[in-house]
């Protein structure tokens, strides 16, 4: 369904008529389809699932205005407004990749709207930037993405050869590449990096952010080429409340697709431990 908000219209899947709400937020360069397996499992278990495609991705709107139109704070505002439109007061928040950063932002500005927080692949930013040189080397592309025009040319050259290599273990690589062929789509998708994690933030010593209010669960996959395990396990130091860590074997960065049943089981177990109400 298309949901018109104050600034943008988002492509959103809403499944389940009632039950505790779950907000599932994707990252780069995905869409709401990342969560299709989890949506089926959670809905079958009695949850109401809301899976939006963020502004700048998929078939959601791509506003003009440069990187500032794609700052993570803009995504946070979109999702809080979306919950309001759907008359959802509180929800379990689940985020993967950049979606993890967005849901962490929601907990910072609207903690009363959050039942629980689950972070997949990407942990707390202070933990990531403080995890040493191996982690920084794995994220070399973040600096490249800051170079407007050059990054787009390099990623799209030869039918997206460089981006295809980065997405080498993505089960839906062709499907997520297709929307990026539209004029301006690749720039819109990259703008979340340019607004949310500019070069100066990547190179500076990490400053501890405000603690995340628990309960929080972190999931990391052993085959992740971009994030180290330390970057996720270290997130526990930035949680005020209960912290749970789960390591997923035999899966890559996009493990909601690589290990769908296990991810769904872990989510259901965590939600049962921390019910709404």
Helices and strands as residue ranges (DSSP letters): E 2-4, E 9-15, E 21-25, G 32-35, H 36-44, E 48-52, G 67-70, H 72-85, E 91-96, H 98-109, G 111-113, E 114-120, H 125-129, H 133-138, H 141-144, H 150-166, H 173-178, G 179-181, H 185-196, H 199-203, E 212-213, E 216-221, H 229-233, G 234-238, E 239-240, E 243-248, H 255-258, H 260-273
